[in-house]
Amino acid sequence: MNETRQEEATVNTELQQPIPVQEENGTRKTARFGLTAVIVVVVVAVALGILIHAGIASRLSAAASLARETSASALQTVSVIHPKPGAPTDEVLLPGNIQAFTDTPIYARTNGYLRHWYFDIGARVKTGQLLADIDTPETDQQLQQAKADLDTAQANYKLAGTTAARWQFLLKSLSVSQQETDEKVGDLNAKKAMVDAAASNVDRLEDLQSYEKVFAPFDGIITARNIDVGDLINAGASTTPSNARELFHLAALGKLRVFVNVPEEDDRAAQSGNRATLTLDEFPGRTFSGTIVRNSNAIDPASRTLLVEVDVDNPRGELLPGGYVMVHLKAPGRAVALTIPANTMLFRAEGLRVGVVRDGHAQLVPITIGRDFGDSVEVVHGLSTLDQVIVNPSDALEPGAEVHIAGRAD
């Protein structure tokens, strides 16, 4: 025990001795190094935290941006227009076909060979003007024979007349019988009939001979010439190539007929006596006036249209048969209609529809159309000028779909 106490006393004595300066400086250096290491660790930890936070924020921002882009791409972007008001639909504009007022082919009425023709296509001719000469040797010979037969019949008739008169005189003195007298009188009548028949045959052949000259039946223009000098001409109006063929085609152009098919819903504009205005592309800015003279008074079941004839004067020959013309007809006043482009319409199983944007959502609205102008149509029911109509709507457009308006297409 005493030894133990001596050791503790020795230790206490050692502890109470001063520490050397060199050891104190080393301890301070060690403490400073530890503090520096802690600071570095803290700085690195803060930097890592900042980097991690920045990365997380960047990812969150990218994710939010992707979500916005996805939402935007899922939202349909459309262009819209407003229906345009049109003029009151008191005029019906329809295509028509121009025809000559009188149009006829000219055929020969006798057989022969063409000796000469006098007018070609485009020539204006008057009634009775000579168009062509036909050489008819067979008809000429037949006429000569017929005249000889007539002379023979007249000679026989004259002889039968003399004989009948003589027998009638002898009957008064009973020199001949009544029977013989009646036979002579009957022979006279038969000879008279033969003279009449021969004379009729001569007249017929003379008429055929007169057809050697082909005349214009009315004032007009030669629109076709189908023969030339030396061609074999056959009488008649057969259309078979081996028989008769058309010599000329003649059209009267002083007045023209314009035929137009009026839709059933506009038939009230086709009343006889109404005025009509005609316009043609080859006469920009000009109009021609015509009159409705008649209509078919029946709706064509195939086209549901009424055939109408408009007559128009053509004194200077500016309008040509076969031409295309637009006919303006005055219809009874109707409500003001709207027009929309043709590329706004959707054809669905339930009927014709257009897409309209209302409160940021698409709605499919049924419409009733009137006239079709090609690139646009007339809408008589279903829209107003305030509606925002979608241009080129997608076939997949559904009612209630949210849409974004990109801009006005008009």
C-alpha positions as a Markdown table, in Angstrom:
| # | Residue | x | y | z |
|---|---|---|---|---|
| 1 | Met | 0.0 | 0.0 | 0.0 |
| 2 | Asn | 2.8 | 2.3 | 0.9 |
| 3 | Glu | 4.4 | 1.6 | -2.6 |
| 4 | Thr | 1.2 | 2.5 | -4.2 |
| 5 | Arg | 1.0 | 5.8 | -2.5 |
| 6 | Gln | 4.5 | 6.6 | -3.5 |
| 7 | Glu | 3.8 | 5.9 | -7.2 |
| 8 | Glu | 0.7 | 8.2 | -7.1 |
| 9 | Ala | 2.8 | 10.9 | -5.5 |
| 10 | Thr | 5.4 | 10.5 | -8.1 |
| 11 | Val | 2.8 | 10.8 | -11.0 |
| 12 | Asn | 1.2 | 13.9 | -9.4 |
| 13 | Thr | 4.6 | 15.4 | -9.1 |
| 14 | Glu | 5.2 | 14.8 | -12.8 |
| 15 | Leu | 1.9 | 16.2 | -13.8 |
| 16 | Gln | 2.5 | 19.4 | -11.9 |
| 17 | Gln | 5.7 | 19.9 | -13.9 |
| 18 | Pro | 5.5 | 22.5 | -16.8 |
| 19 | Ile | 5.0 | 21.0 | -20.4 |
| 20 | Pro | 7.6 | 21.8 | -22.9 |
| 21 | Val | 7.0 | 24.5 | -25.5 |
| 22 | Gln | 7.7 | 22.2 | -28.5 |
| 23 | Glu | 4.9 | 19.8 | -27.6 |
| 24 | Glu | 2.5 | 22.7 | -27.1 |
| 25 | Asn | 3.2 | 24.0 | -30.7 |
| 26 | Gly | 2.6 | 20.5 | -32.2 |
| 27 | Thr | -0.7 | 20.1 | -30.4 |
| 28 | Arg | -1.8 | 23.5 | -31.8 |
| 29 | Lys | -0.8 | 22.5 | -35.3 |
| 30 | Thr | -2.8 | 19.3 | -35.0 |
| 31 | Ala | -5.9 | 21.2 | -33.8 |
| 32 | Arg | -5.6 | 23.7 | -36.6 |
| 33 | Phe | -5.4 | 20.9 | -39.2 |
| 34 | Gly | -8.5 | 19.2 | -37.8 |
| 35 | Leu | -10.4 | 22.5 | -38.0 |
| 36 | Thr | -9.3 | 23.0 | -41.6 |
| 37 | Ala | -10.4 | 19.5 | -42.5 |
| 38 | Val | -13.8 | 20.1 | -41.0 |
| 39 | Ile | -14.2 | 23.3 | -42.9 |
| 40 | Val | -13.3 | 21.6 | -46.2 |
| 41 | Val | -15.7 | 18.8 | -45.5 |
| 42 | Val | -18.5 | 21.3 | -44.8 |
| 43 | Val | -17.7 | 23.3 | -47.9 |
| 44 | Val | -17.7 | 20.2 | -50.0 |
| 45 | Ala | -20.9 | 19.1 | -48.5 |
| 46 | Val | -22.5 | 22.4 | -49.1 |
| 47 | Ala | -21.3 | 22.4 | -52.7 |
| 48 | Leu | -22.6 | 18.9 | -53.3 |
| 49 | Gly | -25.9 | 20.0 | -51.8 |
| 50 | Ile | -26.1 | 22.9 | -54.1 |
| 51 | Leu | -25.2 | 20.8 | -57.1 |
| 52 | Ile | -27.8 | 18.2 | -56.1 |
| 53 | His | -30.4 | 20.8 | -55.5 |
| 54 | Ala | -29.6 | 22.4 | -58.9 |
| 55 | Gly | -29.9 | 19.0 | -60.7 |
| 56 | Ile | -33.1 | 18.2 | -59.0 |
| 57 | Ala | -34.5 | 21.7 | -59.9 |
| 58 | Ser | -33.4 | 21.3 | -63.5 |
| 59 | Arg | -35.1 | 17.9 | -63.7 |
| 60 | Leu | -38.2 | 19.2 | -62.1 |
| 61 | Ser | -38.3 | 22.2 | -64.6 |
| 62 | Ala | -37.7 | 19.8 | -67.5 |
| 63 | Ala | -40.4 | 17.6 | -66.4 |
| 64 | Ala | -42.8 | 20.5 | -66.0 |
| 65 | Ser | -41.9 | 21.8 | -69.4 |
| 66 | Leu | -42.4 | 18.4 | -70.9 |
| 67 | Ala | -45.8 | 18.1 | -69.3 |
| 68 | Arg | -46.7 | 21.5 | -70.7 |
| 69 | Glu | -45.5 | 20.6 | -74.2 |
| 70 | Thr | -47.4 | 17.3 | -74.0 |
| 71 | Ser | -50.5 | 19.1 | -72.9 |
| 72 | Ala | -50.1 | 21.7 | -75.6 |
| 73 | Ser | -49.5 | 19.0 | -78.3 |
| 74 | Ala | -52.6 | 17.1 | -77.2 |
| 75 | Leu | -54.7 | 20.3 | -77.6 |
| 76 | Gln | -55.8 | 20.8 | -81.2 |
| 77 | Thr | -54.9 | 24.1 | -82.9 |
| 78 | Val | -57.4 | 25.3 | -85.4 |
| 79 | Ser | -57.9 | 28.3 | -87.7 |
| 80 | Val | -61.3 | 29.9 | -87.9 |
| 81 | Ile | -63.3 | 32.2 | -90.1 |
| 82 | His | -66.6 | 34.1 | -89.6 |
| 83 | Pro | -69.4 | 33.4 | -92.1 |
| 84 | Lys | -69.8 | 36.2 | -94.6 |
| 85 | Pro | -73.2 | 37.7 | -95.2 |
| 86 | Gly | -74.3 | 37.6 | -98.8 |
| 87 | Ala | -76.7 | 39.6 | -100.8 |
| 88 | Pro | -80.4 | 38.7 | -100.6 |
| 89 | Thr | -80.9 | 35.5 | -102.6 |
| 90 | Asp | -83.3 | 37.1 | -105.1 |
| 91 | Glu | -81.2 | 36.0 | -108.1 |
| 92 | Val | -80.6 | 32.5 | -109.4 |
| 93 | Leu | -77.4 | 32.0 | -111.4 |
| 94 | Leu | -77.4 | 29.0 | -113.6 |
| 95 | Pro | -75.4 | 27.7 | -116.6 |
| 96 | Gly | -77.1 | 27.5 | -119.9 |
| 97 | Asn | -76.5 | 26.2 | -123.5 |
| 98 | Ile | -77.0 | 28.4 | -126.6 |
| 99 | Gln | -78.8 | 27.0 | -129.6 |
| 100 | Ala | -79.7 | 28.5 | -132.9 |
| 101 | Phe | -83.4 | 29.5 | -133.1 |
| 102 | Thr | -83.7 | 27.5 | -136.3 |
| 103 | Asp | -81.2 | 24.8 | -137.1 |
| 104 | Thr | -81.6 | 22.3 | -139.9 |
| 105 | Pro | -79.6 | 19.9 | -142.1 |
| 106 | Ile | -80.1 | 20.2 | -145.9 |
| 107 | Tyr | -80.5 | 17.0 | -147.9 |
| 108 | Ala | -80.9 | 16.4 | -151.6 |
| 109 | Arg | -84.4 | 15.4 | -152.9 |
| 110 | Thr | -83.1 | 13.9 | -156.2 |
| 111 | Asn | -80.3 | 11.5 | -157.2 |
| 112 | Gly | -77.3 | 12.6 | -159.3 |
| 113 | Tyr | -73.8 | 14.1 | -159.1 |
| 114 | Leu | -72.8 | 17.4 | -157.6 |
| 115 | Arg | -72.1 | 19.9 | -160.3 |
| 116 | His | -71.2 | 22.9 | -158.2 |
| 117 | Trp | -71.5 | 24.4 | -154.7 |
| 118 | Tyr | -71.6 | 28.1 | -154.0 |
| 119 | Phe | -71.2 | 28.7 | -150.3 |
| 120 | Asp | -68.8 | 27.3 | -147.7 |
| 121 | Ile | -68.9 | 27.3 | -143.9 |
| 122 | Gly | -69.4 | 30.7 | -142.2 |
| 123 | Ala | -71.2 | 32.1 | -145.2 |
| 124 | Arg | -74.3 | 34.2 | -144.5 |
| 125 | Val | -77.1 | 33.3 | -146.9 |
| 126 | Lys | -80.6 | 34.7 | -147.6 |
| 127 | Thr | -83.8 | 32.8 | -148.1 |
| 128 | Gly | -83.9 | 31.4 | -151.7 |
| 129 | Gln | -80.2 | 31.8 | -152.4 |
| 130 | Leu | -78.8 | 29.0 | -154.6 |
| 131 | Leu | -76.4 | 26.7 | -152.6 |
| 132 | Ala | -75.6 | 23.9 | -155.0 |
| 133 | Asp | -76.3 | 22.4 | -158.5 |
| 134 | Ile | -76.9 | 18.7 | -159.0 |
| 135 | Asp | -76.6 | 17.0 | -162.3 |
| 136 | Thr | -79.5 | 14.4 | -162.7 |
| 137 | Pro | -79.2 | 12.6 | -166.0 |
| 138 | Glu | -81.5 | 9.7 | -165.0 |
| 139 | Thr | -84.3 | 12.1 | -163.9 |
| 140 | Asp | -83.9 | 14.0 | -167.1 |
| 141 | Gln | -84.4 | 10.8 | -169.1 |
| 142 | Gln | -87.3 | 9.7 | -167.0 |
| 143 | Leu | -89.0 | 13.1 | -167.6 |
| 144 | Gln | -88.6 | 12.9 | -171.3 |
| 145 | Gln | -90.2 | 9.4 | -171.3 |
| 146 | Ala | -93.0 | 10.7 | -169.1 |
| 147 | Lys | -93.7 | 13.5 | -171.5 |
| 148 | Ala | -93.8 | 11.1 | -174.4 |
| 149 | Asp | -96.2 | 8.9 | -172.5 |
| 150 | Leu | -98.4 | 11.9 | -171.8 |
| 151 | Asp | -98.5 | 12.7 | -175.5 |
| 152 | Thr | -99.5 | 9.2 | -176.3 |
| 153 | Ala | -102.2 | 9.3 | -173.6 |
| 154 | Gln | -103.5 | 12.6 | -175.0 |
| 155 | Ala | -103.6 | 11.2 | -178.5 |
| 156 | Asn | -105.6 | 8.2 | -177.4 |
| 157 | Tyr | -107.9 | 10.3 | -175.4 |
| 158 | Lys | -108.6 | 12.6 | -178.4 |
| 159 | Leu | -109.4 | 9.6 | -180.6 |
| 160 | Ala | -111.6 | 8.0 | -177.9 |
| 161 | Gly | -113.4 | 11.3 | -177.7 |
| 162 | Thr | -114.1 | 11.5 | -181.4 |
| 163 | Thr | -115.3 | 7.9 | -181.4 |
| 164 | Ala | -117.6 | 8.4 | -178.4 |
| 165 | Ala | -119.1 | 11.5 | -180.0 |
| 166 | Arg | -119.8 | 9.6 | -183.3 |
| 167 | Trp | -121.5 | 6.7 | -181.6 |
| 168 | Gln | -123.6 | 9.0 | -179.5 |
| 169 | Phe | -124.8 | 10.7 | -182.8 |
| 170 | Leu | -125.6 | 7.3 | -184.4 |
| 171 | Leu | -127.5 | 6.2 | -181.3 |
| 172 | Lys | -130.1 | 8.9 | -182.1 |
| 173 | Ser | -131.0 | 7.2 | -185.3 |
| 174 | Leu | -130.8 | 3.8 | -183.6 |
| 175 | Ser | -127.9 | 2.9 | -186.0 |
| 176 | Val | -125.9 | 1.5 | -183.1 |
| 177 | Ser | -127.0 | -0.1 | -179.9 |
| 178 | Gln | -126.9 | 1.5 | -176.5 |
| 179 | Gln | -124.4 | -1.1 | -175.3 |
| 180 | Glu | -121.9 | -0.2 | -177.9 |
| 181 | Thr | -122.4 | 3.5 | -177.3 |
| 182 | Asp | -121.7 | 3.0 | -173.5 |
| 183 | Glu | -118.5 | 1.1 | -174.3 |
| 184 | Lys | -117.2 | 4.0 | -176.4 |
| 185 | Val | -118.0 | 6.5 | -173.7 |
| 186 | Gly | -116.4 | 4.3 | -171.0 |
| 187 | Asp | -113.3 | 4.0 | -173.2 |
| 188 | Leu | -113.2 | 7.8 | -173.4 |
| 189 | Asn | -113.3 | 8.1 | -169.6 |
| 190 | Ala | -110.5 | 5.5 | -169.3 |
| 191 | Lys | -108.4 | 7.4 | -171.8 |
| 192 | Lys | -109.0 | 10.6 | -169.7 |
| 193 | Ala | -107.7 | 8.9 | -166.6 |
| 194 | Met | -104.6 | 7.7 | -168.4 |
| 195 | Val | -104.0 | 11.3 | -169.5 |
| 196 | Asp | -104.3 | 12.5 | -165.9 |
| 197 | Ala | -101.9 | 9.8 | -164.7 |
| 198 | Ala | -99.3 | 10.6 | -167.3 |
| 199 | Ala | -99.6 | 14.3 | -166.6 |
| 200 | Ser | -99.1 | 13.7 | -162.8 |
| 201 | Asn | -96.0 | 11.6 | -163.6 |
| 202 | Val | -94.7 | 14.5 | -165.7 |
| 203 | Asp | -95.3 | 16.9 | -162.8 |
| 204 | Arg | -93.6 | 14.6 | -160.3 |
| 205 | Leu | -90.5 | 14.3 | -162.5 |
| 206 | Glu | -90.4 | 18.0 | -163.2 |
| 207 | Asp | -90.5 | 18.6 | -159.4 |
| 208 | Leu | -87.6 | 16.2 | -159.0 |
| 209 | Gln | -85.7 | 17.9 | -161.7 |
| 210 | Ser | -86.3 | 21.2 | -160.0 |
| 211 | Tyr | -84.5 | 19.8 | -157.0 |
| 212 | Glu | -81.3 | 19.8 | -159.1 |
| 213 | Lys | -80.9 | 23.3 | -157.6 |
| 214 | Val | -80.5 | 23.4 | -153.8 |
| 215 | Phe | -81.8 | 26.7 | -152.2 |
| 216 | Ala | -81.5 | 28.1 | -148.7 |
| 217 | Pro | -84.8 | 27.6 | -146.8 |
| 218 | Phe | -84.2 | 30.6 | -144.5 |
| 219 | Asp | -81.8 | 33.3 | -143.6 |
| 220 | Gly | -78.8 | 31.9 | -141.7 |
| 221 | Ile | -75.2 | 30.8 | -141.7 |
| 222 | Ile | -73.7 | 27.7 | -143.2 |
| 223 | Thr | -72.2 | 25.8 | -140.3 |
| 224 | Ala | -71.2 | 22.7 | -142.3 |
| 225 | Arg | -70.5 | 21.6 | -145.9 |
| 226 | Asn | -70.2 | 17.9 | -146.4 |
| 227 | Ile | -70.1 | 17.6 | -150.2 |
| 228 | Asp | -67.7 | 18.5 | -153.0 |
| 229 | Val | -67.9 | 18.6 | -156.8 |
| 230 | Gly | -68.4 | 15.2 | -158.4 |
| 231 | Asp | -69.8 | 13.5 | -155.3 |
| 232 | Leu | -72.6 | 11.0 | -155.8 |
| 233 | Ile | -75.8 | 12.5 | -154.3 |
| 234 | Asn | -78.6 | 10.2 | -153.1 |
| 235 | Ala | -82.1 | 11.6 | -152.3 |
| 236 | Gly | -83.5 | 11.4 | -148.8 |
| 237 | Ala | -82.4 | 12.0 | -145.2 |
| 238 | Ser | -81.1 | 8.5 | -144.3 |
| 239 | Thr | -78.2 | 8.6 | -141.9 |
| 240 | Thr | -76.5 | 5.4 | -143.2 |
| 241 | Pro | -73.2 | 6.0 | -145.0 |
| 242 | Ser | -74.3 | 4.1 | -148.1 |
| 243 | Asn | -77.4 | 6.2 | -148.6 |
| 244 | Ala | -78.2 | 9.9 | -148.4 |
| 245 | Arg | -75.9 | 12.3 | -146.5 |
| 246 | Glu | -76.3 | 15.9 | -145.4 |
| 247 | Leu | -75.2 | 18.4 | -148.0 |
| 248 | Phe | -75.2 | 21.5 | -145.8 |
| 249 | His | -76.1 | 22.5 | -142.2 |
| 250 | Leu | -77.8 | 25.9 | -141.8 |
| 251 | Ala | -78.4 | 27.8 | -138.6 |
| 252 | Ala | -80.4 | 31.0 | -138.1 |
| 253 | Leu | -78.6 | 33.3 | -135.7 |
| 254 | Gly | -80.7 | 36.4 | -135.6 |
| 255 | Lys | -82.4 | 35.1 | -132.5 |
| 256 | Leu | -81.1 | 32.4 | -130.2 |
| 257 | Arg | -82.6 | 29.9 | -127.8 |
| 258 | Val | -80.9 | 29.4 | -124.4 |
| 259 | Phe | -81.9 | 26.3 | -122.5 |
| 260 | Val | -81.3 | 26.2 | -118.8 |
| 261 | Asn | -82.1 | 23.6 | -116.1 |
| 262 | Val | -83.6 | 25.3 | -113.1 |
| 263 | Pro | -83.6 | 23.5 | -109.8 |
| 264 | Glu | -86.9 | 22.5 | -108.4 |
| 265 | Glu | -86.7 | 24.9 | -105.4 |
| 266 | Asp | -86.2 | 27.8 | -107.8 |
| 267 | Asp | -88.9 | 27.0 | -110.3 |
| 268 | Arg | -90.8 | 30.2 | -109.4 |
| 269 | Ala | -88.0 | 32.1 | -111.0 |
| 270 | Ala | -88.8 | 30.4 | -114.4 |
| 271 | Gln | -92.2 | 32.0 | -115.1 |
| 272 | Ser | -92.9 | 32.7 | -118.8 |
| 273 | Gly | -92.6 | 36.4 | -119.6 |
| 274 | Asn | -89.9 | 37.1 | -117.0 |
| 275 | Arg | -86.8 | 38.8 | -118.0 |
| 276 | Ala | -83.4 | 37.1 | -117.8 |
| 277 | Thr | -79.8 | 38.4 | -118.0 |
| 278 | Leu | -77.0 | 36.5 | -119.8 |
| 279 | Thr | -73.3 | 36.9 | -119.1 |
| 280 | Leu | -70.4 | 35.3 | -121.0 |
| 281 | Asp | -66.7 | 35.0 | -120.1 |
| 282 | Glu | -65.7 | 36.2 | -123.5 |
| 283 | Phe | -67.6 | 39.5 | -123.0 |
| 284 | Pro | -66.4 | 40.7 | -119.5 |
| 285 | Gly | -68.6 | 43.5 | -118.1 |
| 286 | Arg | -71.3 | 43.0 | -120.7 |
| 287 | Thr | -74.8 | 41.6 | -120.3 |
| 288 | Phe | -77.4 | 40.4 | -122.8 |
| 289 | Ser | -81.1 | 40.6 | -122.2 |
| 290 | Gly | -83.5 | 37.7 | -122.9 |
| 291 | Thr | -87.0 | 36.7 | -122.1 |
| 292 | Ile | -88.3 | 33.4 | -120.7 |
| 293 | Val | -90.7 | 32.2 | -123.4 |
| 294 | Arg | -91.6 | 28.7 | -122.2 |
| 295 | Asn | -90.7 | 25.9 | -119.8 |
| 296 | Ser | -91.4 | 22.1 | -119.8 |
| 297 | Asn | -94.0 | 22.4 | -117.0 |
| 298 | Ala | -92.6 | 19.2 | -115.6 |
| 299 | Ile | -89.8 | 18.4 | -113.2 |
| 300 | Asp | -87.2 | 16.0 | -114.6 |
| 301 | Pro | -87.2 | 13.1 | -112.1 |
| 302 | Ala | -83.5 | 12.3 | -112.8 |
| 303 | Ser | -82.1 | 15.8 | -112.2 |
| 304 | Arg | -85.0 | 17.4 | -110.3 |
| 305 | Thr | -84.8 | 20.4 | -112.6 |
| 306 | Leu | -87.2 | 22.3 | -114.8 |
| 307 | Leu | -86.1 | 22.8 | -118.5 |
| 308 | Val | -86.5 | 26.5 | -119.4 |
| 309 | Glu | -86.1 | 28.3 | -122.7 |
| 310 | Val | -84.9 | 31.9 | -122.8 |
| 311 | Asp | -85.0 | 33.7 | -126.2 |
| 312 | Val | -82.4 | 36.4 | -126.8 |
| 313 | Asp | -82.0 | 38.7 | -129.8 |
| 314 | Asn | -78.6 | 38.4 | -131.6 |
| 315 | Pro | -78.7 | 41.1 | -134.4 |
| 316 | Arg | -74.9 | 41.3 | -134.7 |
| 317 | Gly | -74.3 | 37.6 | -134.4 |
| 318 | Glu | -72.0 | 38.0 | -131.4 |
| 319 | Leu | -73.4 | 35.0 | -129.6 |
| 320 | Leu | -72.7 | 31.6 | -131.2 |
| 321 | Pro | -74.7 | 28.4 | -131.1 |
| 322 | Gly | -73.3 | 25.8 | -128.8 |
| 323 | Gly | -71.8 | 28.4 | -126.5 |
| 324 | Tyr | -71.8 | 28.3 | -122.7 |
| 325 | Val | -73.6 | 31.1 | -120.9 |
| 326 | Met | -74.5 | 32.1 | -117.3 |
| 327 | Val | -78.2 | 32.9 | -116.9 |
| 328 | His | -79.4 | 35.3 | -114.2 |
| 329 | Leu | -83.0 | 34.7 | -113.2 |
| 330 | Lys | -84.9 | 36.9 | -110.7 |
| 331 | Ala | -86.3 | 34.8 | -107.9 |
| 332 | Pro | -88.9 | 35.8 | -105.2 |
| 333 | Gly | -87.2 | 37.6 | -102.3 |
| 334 | Arg | -85.8 | 35.3 | -99.6 |
| 335 | Ala | -83.9 | 35.7 | -96.4 |
| 336 | Val | -80.3 | 37.0 | -96.4 |
| 337 | Ala | -78.0 | 34.0 | -96.6 |
| 338 | Leu | -74.4 | 33.5 | -95.5 |
| 339 | Thr | -71.4 | 32.0 | -97.3 |
| 340 | Ile | -68.6 | 29.8 | -96.0 |
| 341 | Pro | -65.6 | 28.2 | -97.7 |
| 342 | Ala | -66.3 | 24.7 | -99.0 |
| 343 | Asn | -63.3 | 23.4 | -97.0 |
| 344 | Thr | -65.2 | 24.0 | -93.7 |
| 345 | Met | -67.8 | 21.3 | -94.2 |
| 346 | Leu | -67.8 | 17.8 | -92.6 |
| 347 | Phe | -69.8 | 15.0 | -94.2 |
| 348 | Arg | -70.9 | 12.7 | -91.4 |
| 349 | Ala | -73.3 | 9.8 | -91.2 |
| 350 | Glu | -75.8 | 12.0 | -89.4 |
| 351 | Gly | -75.6 | 14.7 | -92.2 |
| 352 | Leu | -73.7 | 17.8 | -93.2 |
| 353 | Arg | -71.9 | 19.5 | -90.3 |
| 354 | Val | -69.4 | 22.4 | -89.7 |
| 355 | Gly | -67.1 | 22.7 | -86.7 |
| 356 | Val | -67.7 | 25.8 | -84.6 |
| 357 | Val | -65.5 | 27.0 | -81.6 |
| 358 | Arg | -67.6 | 27.9 | -78.6 |
| 359 | Asp | -66.0 | 28.6 | -75.1 |
| 360 | Gly | -62.8 | 27.0 | -76.3 |
| 361 | His | -64.4 | 23.8 | -77.3 |
| 362 | Ala | -65.4 | 22.5 | -80.7 |
| 363 | Gln | -69.1 | 21.9 | -81.5 |
| 364 | Leu | -70.5 | 20.2 | -84.6 |
| 365 | Val | -73.4 | 22.3 | -86.0 |
| 366 | Pro | -75.8 | 21.0 | -88.6 |
| 367 | Ile | -76.4 | 23.4 | -91.5 |
| 368 | Thr | -78.7 | 23.7 | -94.5 |
| 369 | Ile | -77.0 | 24.9 | -97.7 |
| 370 | Gly | -78.4 | 26.7 | -100.7 |
| 371 | Arg | -76.4 | 27.3 | -103.8 |
| 372 | Asp | -73.0 | 25.8 | -104.5 |
| 373 | Phe | -70.4 | 28.3 | -105.9 |
| 374 | Gly | -67.6 | 25.8 | -106.2 |
| 375 | Asp | -65.1 | 27.1 | -103.7 |
| 376 | Ser | -67.8 | 28.3 | -101.3 |
| 377 | Val | -71.4 | 27.5 | -100.5 |
| 378 | Glu | -74.5 | 29.4 | -99.4 |
| 379 | Val | -75.8 | 28.6 | -95.9 |
| 380 | Val | -79.5 | 29.3 | -95.4 |
| 381 | His | -79.8 | 27.9 | -91.9 |
| 382 | Gly | -77.6 | 26.9 | -89.0 |
| 383 | Leu | -75.0 | 29.7 | -88.7 |
| 384 | Ser | -74.6 | 33.4 | -87.8 |
| 385 | Thr | -72.0 | 35.9 | -88.6 |
| 386 | Leu | -70.6 | 35.7 | -85.1 |
| 387 | Asp | -69.8 | 32.0 | -85.2 |
| 388 | Gln | -66.2 | 30.9 | -85.4 |
| 389 | Val | -66.1 | 28.3 | -88.0 |
| 390 | Ile | -63.1 | 25.9 | -88.2 |
| 391 | Val | -61.3 | 25.8 | -91.5 |
| 392 | Asn | -60.1 | 22.3 | -92.7 |
| 393 | Pro | -61.5 | 20.5 | -89.7 |
| 394 | Ser | -60.0 | 17.1 | -89.0 |
| 395 | Asp | -62.2 | 14.1 | -89.7 |
| 396 | Ala | -61.5 | 13.0 | -86.1 |
| 397 | Leu | -62.9 | 16.2 | -84.6 |
| 398 | Glu | -65.3 | 15.3 | -81.8 |
| 399 | Pro | -68.0 | 17.4 | -80.2 |
| 400 | Gly | -66.7 | 19.0 | -77.0 |
| 401 | Ala | -63.0 | 18.6 | -77.8 |
| 402 | Glu | -60.9 | 21.4 | -76.4 |
| 403 | Val | -59.2 | 23.4 | -79.1 |
| 404 | His | -56.8 | 26.4 | -79.5 |
| 405 | Ile | -57.5 | 29.1 | -82.0 |
| 406 | Ala | -54.3 | 29.8 | -84.0 |
| 407 | Gly | -55.7 | 32.7 | -86.0 |
| 408 | Arg | -58.3 | 33.9 | -88.4 |
| 409 | Ala | -58.1 | 32.2 | -91.8 |
| 410 | Asp | -60.0 | 35.1 | -93.5 |
